[in-house]
Amino acid sequence: MNDASITIHLDEFDDVLGDTVDDLVRRHGEEIATHLRSFLIGIATVEVVTSTGRRLEWRC
């Protein structure tokens, strides 16, 4: 079993176009993970960390 992982820190996206990081992750988080899975073969876990410290994780 592959246990490689990647963590994405989204702090730089705070309040982009009036959205908070949590808003962006809520709407686009699964899409982010899906795109990463298609490009980063061998990555088993994608974790998104928002500026508020919230952690969201997807198992690939």
Secondary structure, 3 states (H helix, E strand, C coil): CCCCEEEEECHHHCCECCECHHHHHHHHHHHHHHHHHHHCCCCCEEEEECCCCCEEEEEC
